[in-house]
């Protein structure tokens, strides 16, 4: 985890140095701040020692997983919304309209940035390289016929970006929220649909997105309204 956080810090420092990016649907953040090659390292090369090590780690991870953990990974695969934190918090986030709308905007920003990075790096998913790798769903995201959407993970970017914002909204629950974000990212590995380095890249990207959003006045106004909503709802840690 220390290596992941260190990478995130480096990426934040690099944010101002990006210059160009393919247009995509970022709503709050400058496209130039999210040029993929300026904020993420290239993934391990096809056929490299690093890639082989990651495949070996995935095989071991999946083979050693308890059935309940694989079921959790399946649930996480099927639920790609901020509701992933409902169980952790004991609340239904969608029942809080301002909070839900805010987190969905974070998700949209992450989807745009992750989509641009996927298109730039075109990394093949692990099951596209090693067809013996078990996957936890019948038709994994990206589909076996078109598996070049591995780096970074969209699910994990969602978890880390919305988790970062939610941890700031609910400071008293930050540790549990961030643990859930990490566990949600790990589900992509238990499902066999992403490499560990895909999830690490998502941690970097999600952190960048959330940290940058919190500096945007228009977003911050909505953040403050969501916090007031959480306080009014008597949510612990608001």
Backbone bond lengths (Angstrom), bond angles and torsions (degrees), N, CA, C in turn:
res aa  C-N    CA-C-N  psi(-1)  N-CA   C-N-CA  omega(-1)  CA-C   N-CA-C  phi
1 X - - - 1.451 - - 1.531 111.74 -
2 X 1.369 117.91 -35.77 1.455 119.92 179.64 1.519 110.76 -59.05
3 X 1.349 116.71 -39.17 1.458 119.89 -179.54 1.522 110.20 -63.95
4 X 1.340 117.45 -38.45 1.455 121.32 179.78 1.519 110.31 -63.94
5 X 1.347 117.06 -47.44 1.450 120.02 -179.19 1.519 111.04 -63.55
6 X 1.342 116.44 -38.07 1.459 119.53 178.69 1.519 110.68 -63.36
7 X 1.336 116.23 -40.72 1.463 120.00 178.08 1.519 110.76 -62.98
8 X 1.340 116.72 -39.68 1.456 120.71 179.37 1.526 111.05 -62.92
9 X 1.323 116.22 -40.95 1.462 119.49 179.20 1.514 110.75 -63.14
10 X 1.344 116.23 -43.54 1.460 119.68 178.35 1.518 110.71 -61.28
11 X 1.336 116.17 -42.45 1.462 119.83 -178.69 1.515 111.43 -63.69
12 X 1.350 117.36 -38.92 1.454 120.27 178.30 1.521 109.89 -61.76
13 X 1.326 116.05 -39.57 1.456 120.33 179.45 1.520 111.75 -65.13
14 X 1.332 116.26 -30.12 1.459 120.43 -178.27 1.519 113.32 -82.97
15 X 1.322 117.09 -12.03 1.457 119.58 -170.68 1.526 112.92 -54.91
16 X 1.314 116.06 -39.80 1.447 118.67 -177.17 1.509 114.05 -72.84
17 X 1.348 118.95 -11.41 1.460 120.50 -175.34 1.511 113.87 -92.17
18 X 1.349 118.48 -6.86 1.458 120.86 -179.52 1.523 109.65 -68.23
19 X 1.341 115.71 148.22 1.467 118.01 -175.41 1.517 114.02 -122.96
20 X 1.331 118.85 -39.90 1.462 119.43 -176.93 1.516 110.19 -139.29
21 X 1.326 116.35 156.61 1.459 121.12 177.22 1.513 108.43 -159.31
22 X 1.334 114.79 153.72 1.457 119.07 175.33 1.526 108.71 -67.38
23 X 1.327 118.53 139.45 1.458 120.29 -178.74 1.524 110.98 -61.67
24 X 1.310 116.72 138.16 1.455 121.92 171.57 1.515 107.65 -155.44
25 X 1.333 117.72 -179.42 1.455 120.67 -163.71 1.522 114.31 -91.51
26 X 1.325 117.53 54.03 1.450 120.64 166.88 1.527 108.03 -72.93
27 X 1.325 116.74 135.79 1.458 120.46 -176.42 1.522 112.74 -100.52
28 X 1.318 117.36 -36.45 1.457 122.13 -177.07 1.533 112.79 -106.74
29 X 1.301 116.90 -34.49 1.460 121.35 -166.54 1.523 112.16 -99.58
30 X 1.324 117.73 143.57 1.469 120.90 177.61 1.526 111.36 -63.23
31 X 1.295 116.45 132.27 1.461 121.12 178.89 1.523 111.02 -56.91
32 X 1.324 116.62 -38.28 1.469 120.29 -177.14 1.516 112.63 -61.87
33 X 1.341 117.41 -25.69 1.464 120.15 179.45 1.524 112.40 -72.69
34 X 1.331 116.97 -12.29 1.465 119.91 -174.42 1.524 112.60 -124.46
35 X 1.331 116.29 32.59 1.463 120.26 172.18 1.525 106.78 -65.08
36 X 1.342 118.56 118.54 1.463 120.78 -168.54 1.522 115.98 -53.04
37 X 1.325 117.51 -44.84 1.458 119.09 -175.57 1.523 112.76 -72.07
38 X 1.326 117.84 -11.07 1.457 120.92 178.99 1.518 113.20 -93.13
39 X 1.340 117.28 -16.19 1.463 119.25 -177.94 1.525 113.60 -118.50
40 X 1.332 116.68 -14.28 1.464 119.80 179.68 1.528 109.94 -129.36
41 X 1.332 117.72 139.14 1.463 119.27 172.31 1.521 109.57 -71.13
42 X 1.303 116.79 156.35 1.465 119.45 174.41 1.524 109.53 -63.78
43 X 1.326 117.95 143.32 1.471 119.79 177.72 1.522 110.62 -68.56
44 X 1.332 117.73 164.02 1.466 119.44 176.26 1.525 111.49 -52.73
45 X 1.314 115.91 140.59 1.460 121.37 -176.62 1.528 111.11 -67.08
46 X 1.330 114.67 151.85 1.469 121.29 177.82 1.525 109.43 -59.51
47 X 1.331 116.00 126.93 1.455 121.79 178.64 1.509 114.69 81.78
48 X 1.335 117.60 3.33 1.463 120.72 -177.65 1.526 111.28 -75.35
49 X 1.325 114.79 164.98 1.465 120.55 176.32 1.524 109.98 -59.08
50 X 1.334 115.85 -40.04 1.465 120.03 -179.31 1.528 111.33 -63.17
51 X 1.329 116.19 -42.62 1.459 118.90 179.11 1.524 111.23 -64.50
52 X 1.325 116.51 -42.42 1.466 119.68 178.71 1.524 111.28 -62.61
53 X 1.336 116.21 -37.53 1.459 119.90 178.50 1.531 110.66 -66.17
54 X 1.329 115.92 -39.09 1.462 119.30 178.42 1.527 111.50 -65.56
55 X 1.326 116.76 -41.10 1.466 119.64 177.20 1.522 110.85 -62.27
56 X 1.332 116.65 -41.74 1.460 119.95 177.43 1.515 111.73 -62.12
57 X 1.331 115.69 -40.52 1.462 119.76 179.23 1.524 111.25 -65.13
58 X 1.337 116.88 -38.38 1.461 119.82 178.19 1.523 111.36 -65.27
59 X 1.333 117.05 -44.09 1.468 119.87 177.28 1.526 110.57 -57.12
60 X 1.322 116.82 -46.61 1.464 121.04 -178.37 1.527 111.02 -65.57
61 X 1.307 116.09 -41.78 1.463 121.25 -178.79 1.525 111.24 -62.26
62 X 1.327 115.75 -47.32 1.463 120.27 -177.94 1.532 110.82 -69.04
63 X 1.337 116.70 -42.06 1.468 120.10 -179.80 1.527 111.90 -63.53
64 X 1.325 116.96 -31.54 1.462 120.50 -177.51 1.515 114.64 -92.40
65 X 1.331 116.85 0.75 1.460 120.00 -175.75 1.519 111.74 -77.95
66 X 1.314 116.08 142.55 1.462 120.97 172.70 1.525 109.28 -70.78
67 X 1.327 117.72 150.53 1.473 119.71 178.97 1.521 112.99 -54.21
68 X 1.343 116.60 -35.39 1.459 119.79 -179.43 1.530 111.49 -64.71
69 X 1.335 115.76 -33.21 1.469 118.13 -179.47 1.523 111.01 -71.52
70 X 1.332 116.13 -36.22 1.465 119.10 176.85 1.529 109.97 -67.58
71 X 1.331 117.08 -37.38 1.461 119.88 176.70 1.521 110.94 -63.85
72 X 1.337 115.86 -39.37 1.460 119.07 176.22 1.527 110.69 -62.20
73 X 1.335 116.27 -40.54 1.467 120.13 178.52 1.525 111.01 -63.00
74 X 1.322 116.64 -38.65 1.464 119.85 177.07 1.527 111.03 -64.07
75 X 1.333 115.77 -42.96 1.470 119.57 178.68 1.522 109.69 -61.68
76 X 1.312 116.06 -45.57 1.461 120.10 -179.53 1.524 111.67 -62.51
77 X 1.319 116.95 -38.02 1.459 120.87 177.96 1.528 111.26 -59.69
78 X 1.323 115.83 -38.50 1.468 121.19 -174.80 1.519 113.28 -85.50
79 X 1.336 118.14 -7.90 1.459 121.26 -175.71 1.525 109.24 -125.30
80 X 1.305 115.34 87.42 1.462 121.80 -177.25 1.532 109.72 -103.99
81 X 1.332 115.42 62.80 1.462 122.47 177.08 1.530 107.75 -144.24
82 X 1.336 117.76 168.66 1.465 119.50 176.93 1.525 114.13 -62.39
83 X 1.327 117.80 -10.22 1.462 120.55 175.70 1.518 111.96 -61.18
84 X 1.314 117.95 -9.55 1.463 121.36 176.81 1.523 111.26 -57.79
85 X 1.346 117.35 -20.92 1.466 120.99 -179.27 1.529 113.41 -94.78
86 X 1.323 118.58 -2.30 1.464 120.64 -176.73 1.524 112.10 -57.38
87 X 1.326 116.14 -47.36 1.456 119.80 -178.21 1.516 112.73 -64.32
88 X 1.310 116.28 -36.02 1.465 121.27 179.69 1.521 110.91 -65.95
89 X 1.327 116.48 -40.11 1.456 121.33 -174.43 1.521 113.70 -93.07
90 X 1.340 116.69 -16.10 1.454 119.60 -177.21 1.518 112.66 70.11
91 X 1.336 117.07 26.36 1.459 121.99 177.26 1.525 108.65 -135.73
92 X 1.315 116.14 163.14 1.459 121.49 173.91 1.518 107.30 -101.25
93 X 1.315 116.91 102.00 1.460 120.44 -175.34 1.516 112.36 -59.02
94 X 1.311 116.82 -33.44 1.469 119.60 -178.34 1.524 112.06 -66.03
95 X 1.341 117.64 -17.90 1.466 120.49 178.18 1.527 112.06 -78.29
96 X 1.323 117.32 -7.42 1.459 122.80 178.13 1.528 107.46 -109.14
97 X 1.322 118.71 95.65 1.476 121.09 -167.48 1.525 114.81 -60.39
98 X 1.312 118.69 -40.54 1.460 119.98 -178.67 1.523 111.48 -70.28
99 X 1.323 115.31 -40.70 1.472 120.49 179.06 1.523 110.58 -66.83
100 X 1.325 115.71 -44.40 1.464 120.27 -179.82 1.528 111.13 -63.24
101 X 1.329 116.73 -44.64 1.461 120.05 179.84 1.528 110.87 -62.13
102 X 1.327 117.07 -39.46 1.457 120.99 178.76 1.529 110.88 -62.44
103 X 1.327 116.24 -47.96 1.467 119.70 -177.77 1.520 111.74 -67.50
104 X 1.314 117.16 -32.93 1.466 119.60 176.21 1.530 111.05 -67.96
105 X 1.325 117.21 -33.37 1.456 119.36 175.46 1.535 110.68 -67.04
106 X 1.322 116.13 -37.91 1.468 119.62 174.90 1.524 109.41 -61.24
107 X 1.327 116.45 -44.15 1.463 120.27 179.07 1.521 111.40 -60.54
108 X 1.327 117.49 -43.31 1.465 120.46 179.80 1.529 111.23 -62.33
109 X 1.318 116.15 -40.09 1.459 119.40 178.58 1.534 110.16 -64.47
110 X 1.328 115.80 -41.93 1.461 120.12 178.20 1.511 112.97 -66.05
111 X 1.339 116.56 -38.65 1.462 120.02 178.16 1.526 110.91 -60.55
112 X 1.331 115.83 -41.74 1.462 119.62 -179.07 1.524 111.06 -65.65
113 X 1.325 116.76 -46.55 1.464 120.41 -178.61 1.520 111.52 -67.74
114 X 1.329 117.20 -42.05 1.463 120.17 179.20 1.525 110.82 -66.93
115 X 1.329 116.94 -38.26 1.460 119.98 179.04 1.517 112.09 -62.61
116 X 1.337 115.95 -40.22 1.463 119.33 178.10 1.527 110.79 -64.80
117 X 1.337 116.60 -39.83 1.464 120.08 179.79 1.525 111.27 -68.46
118 X 1.322 117.44 -40.31 1.466 120.48 177.39 1.527 110.63 -58.76
119 X 1.337 115.55 -45.01 1.469 120.34 -179.12 1.521 111.19 -66.38
120 X 1.311 116.96 -34.26 1.470 120.83 -178.88 1.526 111.38 -71.36
121 X 1.328 117.13 -47.43 1.467 120.37 -172.72 1.530 112.97 -86.90
122 X 1.338 117.78 -29.57 1.473 122.69 177.53 1.523 112.40 47.63
123 X 1.295 116.47 48.04 1.469 119.61 179.09 1.524 110.55 -81.47
124 X 1.306 116.64 135.50 1.465 121.31 177.68 1.517 109.85 -74.44
125 X 1.312 115.93 136.35 1.462 120.86 178.24 1.533 110.30 -64.94
126 X 1.326 116.45 156.98 1.468 118.99 -175.01 1.524 114.53 -59.00
127 X 1.341 117.50 -37.26 1.464 118.81 -179.43 1.526 111.40 -72.17
128 X 1.353 116.82 -18.46 1.460 119.75 175.52 1.512 112.30 -77.49
129 X 1.330 117.04 -19.58 1.461 122.87 178.08 1.520 110.95 -95.25
130 X 1.328 115.24 -40.78 1.457 121.52 -178.33 1.522 109.00 -124.38
131 X 1.334 118.33 92.91 1.464 120.82 -176.53 1.523 113.67 -66.97
132 X 1.336 118.34 -8.59 1.470 119.80 176.49 1.527 111.53 -82.40
133 X 1.318 117.60 -8.19 1.461 120.38 -178.63 1.525 109.67 -72.35
134 X 1.334 118.07 125.41 1.467 119.47 178.76 1.526 111.02 -66.45
135 X 1.322 116.02 143.13 1.463 120.99 172.59 1.524 107.40 -119.76
136 X 1.329 115.87 149.51 1.466 119.13 -171.28 1.512 113.73 -89.20
137 X 1.340 117.18 -2.21 1.464 120.22 178.55 1.521 108.58 -131.43
138 X 1.340 115.45 153.89 1.468 120.01 -176.55 1.520 111.79 -64.87
139 X 1.333 117.23 -39.94 1.467 121.71 -179.66 1.524 108.37 -126.07
140 X 1.330 117.48 85.57 1.459 120.08 -175.22 1.520 112.68 -60.95
141 X 1.321 115.18 152.86 1.456 121.27 178.51 1.525 109.00 -53.74
142 X 1.326 116.76 134.44 1.461 121.05 -178.30 1.517 112.05 94.39
143 X 1.339 117.82 -23.28 1.459 124.97 177.48 1.535 111.59 62.67
144 X 1.327 117.04 139.51 1.468 120.06 -178.48 1.520 113.86 -55.24
145 X 1.340 118.01 -30.62 1.465 119.74 -177.53 1.532 112.25 -73.86
146 X 1.346 117.30 -24.28 1.473 121.90 -179.02 1.527 109.23 -134.95
147 X 1.323 116.53 71.37 1.462 118.79 -171.81 1.526 115.03 -92.55
148 X 1.328 119.23 14.44 1.466 120.44 -174.47 1.529 111.90 -87.39
149 X 1.326 116.11 54.51 1.469 120.72 -179.44 1.523 109.90 -137.17
150 X 1.310 116.44 39.90 1.453 119.16 -168.72 1.515 114.69 -89.65
151 X 1.316 118.93 -30.73 1.463 121.70 -166.71 1.512 111.51 -122.96
152 X 1.328 117.84 112.77 1.465 130.40 -0.38 1.526 110.93 -88.90
153 X 1.320 116.63 -177.05 1.458 122.02 176.71 1.518 110.55 -84.88
154 X 1.327 116.38 129.31 1.455 120.02 175.97 1.521 112.41 -68.24
155 X 1.341 116.20 -43.45 1.466 119.70 177.28 1.528 110.81 -57.08
156 X 1.331 116.13 -50.27 1.460 119.46 -176.44 1.522 111.76 -66.13
157 X 1.337 117.62 -35.97 1.458 120.16 175.76 1.518 110.31 -60.97
158 X 1.329 116.79 -41.82 1.463 121.23 174.97 1.525 111.01 -57.60
159 X 1.330 116.37 -49.20 1.463 120.02 -177.49 1.513 112.62 -60.46
160 X 1.328 115.80 -46.74 1.462 119.05 -177.16 1.529 112.63 -71.99
161 X 1.320 118.36 -38.75 1.472 120.14 -177.94 1.523 111.32 -71.24
162 X 1.325 117.16 -50.75 1.466 119.09 179.58 1.521 110.64 -68.84
163 X 1.329 116.74 -33.06 1.460 119.69 177.59 1.519 112.25 -63.60
164 X 1.330 116.92 -40.71 1.467 121.13 179.06 1.526 110.43 -62.27
165 X 1.333 116.45 -46.15 1.469 120.15 179.94 1.521 110.57 -66.12
166 X 1.331 116.59 -43.97 1.459 120.52 -179.15 1.529 111.10 -64.45
167 X 1.327 117.38 -36.01 1.463 120.75 177.43 1.524 111.59 -64.06
168 X 1.341 116.93 -29.98 1.456 120.24 175.90 1.530 111.43 -79.20
169 X 1.323 116.82 -30.67 1.460 119.90 175.00 1.522 111.29 -70.36
170 X 1.318 116.48 -36.99 1.463 122.85 -176.92 1.529 108.89 -121.42
171 X 1.320 115.69 71.89 1.463 120.27 -173.44 1.529 112.43 -58.35
172 X 1.311 116.81 -32.51 1.457 119.82 -179.58 1.517 113.81 -71.13
173 X 1.324 116.98 -14.08 1.469 121.43 179.68 1.522 111.73 -114.99
174 X 1.324 116.90 13.74 1.465 120.97 -172.37 1.520 112.64 -56.93
175 X 1.321 117.24 -44.34 1.463 119.64 -176.50 1.526 111.26 -60.58
176 X 1.327 117.07 -47.21 1.466 120.91 -179.96 1.519 111.17 -64.62
177 X 1.335 116.93 -38.56 1.467 120.90 179.88 1.522 110.54 -64.53
178 X 1.317 117.22 -46.95 1.461 120.45 -178.12 1.528 111.51 -68.67
179 X 1.336 117.16 -33.41 1.468 119.81 174.45 1.517 110.66 -63.42
180 X 1.327 116.24 -41.24 1.469 119.55 179.28 1.531 110.83 -65.80
181 X 1.339 116.94 -38.45 1.465 119.79 177.39 1.524 110.54 -60.16
182 X 1.328 117.02 -43.46 1.465 120.90 179.56 1.525 110.96 -65.93
183 X 1.321 117.00 -40.00 1.459 120.79 179.72 1.524 110.86 -66.81
184 X 1.325 116.20 -37.95 1.472 121.01 177.19 1.523 109.91 -63.20
185 X 1.326 117.03 -40.18 1.461 120.47 175.67 1.511 111.84 -63.62
186 X 1.334 116.48 -42.55 1.467 120.25 179.57 1.520 112.13 -62.08
187 X 1.327 116.82 -27.61 1.467 119.88 178.43 1.520 111.93 -59.46
188 X 1.325 117.83 -28.88 1.456 120.54 178.69 1.531 110.86 -66.25
189 X 1.320 116.08 -31.58 1.462 120.47 176.40 1.524 110.41 -76.93
190 X 1.334 117.26 -43.61 1.468 119.52 176.96 1.520 111.37 -61.06
191 X 1.325 117.15 -28.53 1.468 120.69 177.71 1.526 112.13 -79.20
192 X 1.320 117.71 -13.49 1.461 120.97 -179.80 1.511 113.72 77.07
193 X 1.340 117.35 16.58 1.462 120.04 -176.04 1.526 113.37 -105.12
194 X 1.342 117.05 -4.21 1.461 120.78 177.80 1.519 110.70 -146.73
195 X 1.329 114.52 148.31 1.455 121.78 172.36 1.532 110.14 -77.41
196 X 1.345 117.46 157.76 1.470 118.97 173.39 1.519 113.33 -56.02
197 X 1.321 117.66 -37.86 1.470 119.34 179.99 1.527 112.20 -69.75
198 X 1.338 118.35 -24.07 1.465 120.96 173.14 1.528 109.79 -64.63
199 X 1.316 115.34 -43.86 1.468 120.87 -178.66 1.521 110.17 -69.29
200 X 1.329 116.72 -39.25 1.461 119.60 176.75 1.531 110.53 -61.18
201 X 1.327 116.96 -42.79 1.470 120.48 177.75 1.523 110.60 -61.61
202 X 1.323 116.84 -36.17 1.455 120.74 178.39 1.528 111.23 -66.65
203 X 1.315 115.92 -35.37 1.474 119.44 176.86 1.524 110.03 -62.04
204 X 1.317 115.96 -45.00 1.461 120.71 177.08 1.534 110.21 -60.97
205 X 1.324 116.41 -51.54 1.461 120.98 -175.17 1.521 111.31 -64.62
206 X 1.332 116.56 -45.54 1.458 119.58 -179.73 1.517 112.63 -62.26
207 X 1.335 116.63 -38.81 1.457 120.88 178.03 1.525 110.89 -65.86
208 X 1.325 116.28 -43.09 1.464 120.53 177.39 1.523 111.47 -58.69
209 X 1.313 115.83 -48.23 1.461 120.84 -177.89 1.521 110.52 -59.17
210 X 1.328 116.31 -51.47 1.459 120.37 -176.00 1.521 111.82 -65.17
211 X 1.331 116.94 -44.67 1.466 120.12 -179.69 1.522 111.15 -61.97
212 X 1.324 116.02 -41.71 1.457 120.10 179.97 1.527 111.42 -68.93
213 X 1.333 117.27 -39.72 1.459 120.08 178.74 1.531 111.40 -59.64
214 X 1.308 116.45 -38.69 1.458 120.04 -177.52 1.527 112.87 -68.01
215 X 1.325 117.55 -9.42 1.469 120.87 175.87 1.527 112.09 -95.97
216 X 1.334 117.68 -5.58 1.458 121.97 -176.97 1.530 110.18 -87.97
217 X 1.333 119.34 120.56 1.465 120.81 -176.33 1.534 113.94 -55.40
218 X 1.312 117.54 -42.46 1.468 119.75 -178.52 1.525 110.85 -64.38
219 X 1.322 116.15 -41.03 1.458 119.57 178.14 1.524 110.12 -70.25
220 X 1.321 116.79 -40.13 1.454 120.37 -176.92 1.528 111.39 -62.84
221 X 1.329 116.93 -34.17 1.468 120.15 176.86 1.528 110.22 -62.54
222 X 1.311 116.76 -41.57 1.470 120.26 177.91 1.526 111.00 -69.55
223 X 1.329 116.03 -35.20 1.463 121.02 176.29 1.533 109.83 -60.54
224 X 1.323 117.11 -46.53 1.459 120.96 -179.27 1.530 110.70 -63.36
225 X 1.322 117.43 -38.31 1.461 120.65 178.22 1.527 110.63 -66.21
226 X 1.325 116.55 -39.36 1.464 120.21 178.05 1.528 110.49 -65.88
227 X 1.323 116.61 -39.26 1.466 119.41 178.25 1.524 110.59 -62.80
228 X 1.336 116.93 -42.61 1.461 120.56 177.23 1.526 110.60 -61.28
229 X 1.325 116.95 -38.66 1.463 120.98 178.04 1.525 110.99 -63.11
230 X 1.318 116.04 -42.38 1.462 120.47 179.02 1.526 111.07 -65.16
231 X 1.324 116.62 -40.23 1.459 120.57 177.49 1.524 109.99 -62.76
232 X 1.349 116.34 -45.09 1.464 120.90 179.70 1.517 111.42 -62.83
233 X 1.328 116.39 -30.70 1.466 120.77 179.81 1.525 110.78 -83.80
234 X 1.332 117.24 -0.07 1.462 123.07 179.31 1.520 112.32 59.21
235 X 1.330 115.48 41.63 1.454 119.68 178.02 1.519 108.35 -79.85
236 X 1.326 117.26 130.05 1.461 122.02 -178.37 1.518 110.36 -59.82
237 X 1.321 115.73 132.29 1.452 120.80 176.87 1.507 113.88 89.65
238 X 1.336 118.66 -2.55 1.475 120.65 -179.02 1.525 110.68 -71.99
